[in-house]
Amino acid sequence: MRRSLFILLVAFLLCSATAGLQPPARERTGPPAALSDLTLPNKPDSVKFMAMGDNGTGDRLQYEVAKQMAVWHEKFPFDMAIMLGDNMYGSQQPRDFILKFELPYRPLLDAGVKFYAALGNHDEQTNVKYKPFNMGGERYYTYTKKHVRFFVLDSDYLDPPQLRWIEDQLKDSKSDWKICYFHHPLYSDGGRHGSEVDLRVILEPLFVKYGVNVVYSGHDHIYERLKPQKGIYYFISGAAGQLRPGDLHRSAMTEAGFDQDQSFMLNEIDGDDLSFQTISRTGKTVDTGTIHRQSKPTPTGGGPPAKD
């Protein structure tokens, strides 16, 4: 029944010029820019995923970024995407999920790409029940892809039960790679928000103690790759829909960054290496590289960590 209703809704969008749910018109801006070459290894058995944050605007620029995602998926067939929060802006009624998610990302959804969302401060809590976000009705959750475990947090409401949960999950995980993602960045050179120091004080000791390798966040509407902090790699990818041009205030923490256009990240984990390539709305590569998996922390003894 739900599938039939969805098909009718999409048909309505495509056939009616006055429906109010049709995709935003795209302006012609001249010939398309030449696409960058793929720099990722693109190994057949690697873990491939896309990362995007702050995307759910429903406007023309979101659709243009989504089109680039589909173009790059043809070269680099990632089968999952991590969403770093603010997946929906403004109204969040059923029609908005069509306009701001299902329509722009339809080529990826049809290709079998699964999206795994984290909540942002603009997302309603009830969005955990939206099946295409694959949250299982939970604000925080974990899942595994081969030798990689992903931990998804709700950084907008980091309550004691969630802290107990993430500590237990990190401690018990035996995966080679531990990747956390959530909306608010622990480290950021974004001018509008910047580093969320209160969250850092709480989460960073756990990340260091239990060997988290990489952390992805959004919130600041820029792209930034930070120099490793206490041995952990941090990325901000908060410009898949929203953008604050010129908002990256580079500091000694900044390894690379881009704040002149919308962007998203392609990522690949093959063995002990994580390769990444960040793509702009026009298909330009704005950052690329490979990081090597850090050594696991050495146990210090003293029994299990205290819990709140």
Secondary structure, 3 states (H helix, E strand, C coil): CHHHHHHHHHHHHHHCCCCCCCCCCCCCCCCCCCCCCCCCCCCCCCEEEEEECCCCCCCHHHHHHHHHHHHHHHHCCCCEEEECCCCCCCCCCHHHHHHHHHCCCHHHHHCCCEEEECCCCCCCHHHHHCHHHCCCCCCCEEEEECCEEEEECCCCCCCHHHHHHHHHHHHHCCCCEEEEECCCCCCCCECCCCCCHHHHHHHHHHHHHCCCCEEEECCCCCEEEEEEECCEEEEEECCCCCCCCCCECCCCCEEEEECCCCEEEEEEEECCEEEEEEEECCCCEEEEEEEECCCCCCCCCCCCCCCC
